[in-house]
Amino acid sequence: MPILHKPEITRVRTAQATQATQATIRCAVGESPIWLAQEAAWYWVDITAKTIWRLDSRGEVKSWQTAEMIGCLSPQVCGGFIAGMESGVFHLHLNENGSVHAQSLAAPTESMAAMRFNDGRCDRQGRFWSGTMLIDMSVPRAAGHLYRYTKEQGISTPIISNLFVQNGLAWSPDGRTMYLSDSHPNSQLIWAFDYDIDSGTPRNQRVFVDMKTMDGRPDGAAIDTDGCYWICANDAGLILRFTPDGKLDRQIAVPMKKLTMCCFGGDKLDTLLVTSIAAGQAPDDEWAGATILLNPGVQGCAETTFAG
């Protein structure tokens, strides 16, 4: 992988420093990183550029263009990916020539005009979850919903509503706690839910962390094997780790101010890939929109493949 340089990354309340490496890929809105162990490769998306990126362990980079903006993707058992896009949920097959075959699976009955799907992933049982948001984030209207999709039941009615910018989906290692955030400045909340693993139903919504009292807005998240919740603090250039009881016990400063999501991967699931946003940042900021790899000193949980 082409490297520009290796800056030190500050780590708070840990005994060992770490470093990050930067690929020369610059994303307008980088998001939804995932690690595919069977390919020893990372995938992530650039939402507004309608691009899927792949980086393998040899440093080889490939990309694919999609017809719609793509907010998130998860691998499928049958091959390819399930994705939340502008008009609904799709199955994507990535062709060798850089094109994408997209098959529509479902769309919400609620209007998708001026909206798109955003953050999403599978629960521990392989159900796909994703939420919608207004494309123009500057509009202060909580029009977004969170949906569940399965092959057997299709797309659900809204499970959670009144969301500005749905984000931060994650599940505890045992799958019995679901996390969700709202990135909008009018919210900046992270919630926890009790999660029924049999029915795929979240209950008992409560505030897990109120980030209005902290630096940055809550964006995408990951879970480690200790059950701790790692959230990207957009606008602050920080990754924050919260224990299962909501205590901040670690933070990592990264060179990108507007980081969006982190994901554990690598052979031992001890590497974090972190995406970020270039849109709206200074043209001479070489880290804006960067995708970096770093060693956080802990092991993460593997992402679940969509069961359909």
N, C-alpha and C positions, 0 to 999 in steps of 0.2 A: 504494500500500500504506500503511495507517495506521501512523504512526511514533510511538513514545512518546518516544524521545530517541536521541541518537547518542553513545554513550560512546567514548572512545578505547580501542583494543585494543592492548595491549602486544605488540610483536614483538621477539624476541630474535635477535641476529646477523643483522639485516637493516638496510638503510640507510634505510628509509622506514616511517613509521608508517601505520596504516590505521584505518578506522572500521567499525563494524558497525551495521546497522539492525535493529530488532526489529518483527516483526508482532505484532498483538494476539491471535494464536492461541496458546492455552496447551494443550499436550498433556500428558496423563497420562504416556504413554510414547511420545514422538516417535521415529520411526525411518525408515530406508530412503528417504532423499531421492534423487530422480533428476531429471535435466533432460531434457525432450523438446524438441529443437531445432525440430522441425517445428511445434510448437505455441507455441514461445517461452514455455514454462511449466515450473514446478517441480511435482513430486508428492512427497508423503511420507505416512506412516501414523502413526496413534496406535493402538498395539497394543491396549491394554486398553479403549479407547473404541470399538474396531471401526470406525474412521473412516479414510477416504482423503481427504487434503487436496490442493488444487490452487491454485497462485498463479501468475498469468500476468504478463507484462512490463508490463501496464497497471495492475497492482495489484489486479485482481479476484480474489476468493477464492471457491472452491466446495468442497463436501464431499459425500461419499457414505458411507452406512452399510453395513457388511458383516454377515453373519449370524454369522461366527466371528471370533475375534481374527486379525489379519493381521500377520505378522512382517516380510514383505518383498514387494516387487513389482518386476517388470521389464517394459518394453514388449515387445509381440510384433509380428513382421513383419506378421501378418495383422490387426492391430488389437487394441485392448484390452491386457490385461496378463496375465502369468503371475505367480502369487503363492504363497508358502508360508504356510499358515494352520494352524489347530489340528489338523485331521484329515488334511491332505495338501496336494498341489499342485493348484492350480485355475487355470482361465482365467477372467478377470473382464472383463465388459463393463459400463462405467459409463453408466447411463441419465441422461437429461436431468432426470428428476424426483428425482434424488438416491438412487435405488435402484441395486443392483448385481445383475447376473445372473451367478451363479457356476456354472461347469461343472467338476465334478471330473475331473481328469486322471489322478491316481495317488495312491496312499498306500503308505507303507512296510509291509512285512510285519511289522516290529517293532511292538510295542504303542505306541500313541499315548496311552494313558490317562495323564491328568495331565501331558501334554506338549504342545508346539506347535513349529511351525517358527519360527526366529528370523531371523538375518541371511542374506541371499542376494543373488546377482546372477549375470549371465552371464559366461562366459569370453569370450575374444576371438573364438572361433569360433561363439558364440551358443548354447552349452549352458547350461542353468540349473542352478545349484548352490545348495543351502541346507542348513542343519543344524537338528537338533532339540535341545530342552532341556526340563527339567522346568519347569512353570509356576511352581512355588514354588522360587525361586532359593535360598531359605534351606536347602533340603535338600542336604546335601553329598554328592551321589551323581553320579558321572560316567556318566549314562545316555544322553547325547546322541550322535548320529551325524551325519556329513556325507554327503549324497547328491548324485548327479548325475541330471538328468532331460533326456531328449531325446524328441522326437516319435516317432522311429524305434525307440528301445530302451526307452522308458518310464523308470521310476525304477530306479536301480541298487540293489544291495545296499549296505550301509554301506561307504563308501570310507575314512573315518577314524572311529574309535570312541573311547570313553572320554573324551568331552567333557562338561564341566559346562555351560558357557554358550558355545556356538559363536558366533563373531563374526569381524569383521575380514577377510572374504573380499576378495581383490583379485588382479589379475593385472598383471604388468609390461607395459609398452607393446608388447613383442613377443610377449606371451602365454606365454613360456617359463618364467616363475617364478610360482608361486602362493603367496599369503600367507593365513594363517589364524590367528585368535587365540582364546583362551579367557579370558572376562572374570571368571570366578569368582575370589574371593580365594584359593582353594586352588590356583589355576593361575597366572593373570596372565602367560601366555606368548604370544608371537607366533612362529609357525613360518614357515619358507620351504620350498618344495618345488621340485624340477625338474619341469616340466610338459610332458608329451608332447602337443603341440597336435593331432596326428593322432588319437590315441585318447582324449584327454581324461583322461589318467591322471597323477596326481601321484606322484612318487617322491623318494627321498632326503630324507626329512623331517629338518629340523634346526632348532634354536632360532635364530631371527633376533634377537629381543630378549627378555630376561627383565625384565619390568616390575615385579617384586617389589622391585627395587632403585631404583625411580623413583616419582614421585608419580602416583597414579591407576592405574586398571585399564584394560587395552586393550579398546576397544569397536569401533565401526564405522570403516571406513577408506576412503581414496581414493588414487589414483595420479596423479602429475603427469607431464608430458612428459619430465622428466629421469629418470623411473623411480623417483622417491622415493616413499616410503610415508607417507601422512598418517594418523595414528591418533588418535581421540578418547580422551583420558585421563579416563575417567569418575571422578567424585569429586574431581578435581583442577582442573577448569575450564581445561584446557589441550588444545590440538591440537599434537601432536608430529610433526615430519617427520624420517624416517630415510632416509639414503642407501641405495642398493642393497647396501652392505656392512654395514648395520646401525648406522651412526654417526648419533647425534642431532645434527642441524645447525641446527635451527630450532624454535621453539615460539611459539605464539600463545595468550595468555591471553584467555578469553572470560568474559562475566558469569555464565554458567550453570555451576554446580558439576558437575551430572550431565549433561554432554553425551554424546550417543550415537553420532552418525554425521555425517560431512561428505561433500559431493558437489560436484564442479566443474560449473559451468554458466554460463549467460549466453552472449551472442553470440560472445564470444571464449574461452569456457571458462576465464575468469579470475576468476570469482566463486565463493565457497564458501557453500553453504547448510548450516547446522548445526542439528541437532535436539537436543532435550534432554528430561529427565524432570521432571515436577512431583510425581509420586507420592512421598509420604514427605518432601517438602520443606516448609519453613515456609510457611504460607498467605500471609504478608506478603512473601515473596520474589517480587518481580514478574518476575524473570528465570527462575525455575524453570519448566520446560516451554516456554520460549520457543523460537521458530524464528528464527534470525538469518541475515543475509546479510553477508559481509565480503569484502574484497579482499586476498588473501594475497600478491600480488605475483608469482605464477607462473601458468602455464597448465596445466590438467589434461587428462587423457585422457577422451574421450567414452565413455559407457557403451555396451556392445554390446546390441543388440536380440535377444530370443530368436528363434531361427531357425525355430521351429515354427509 
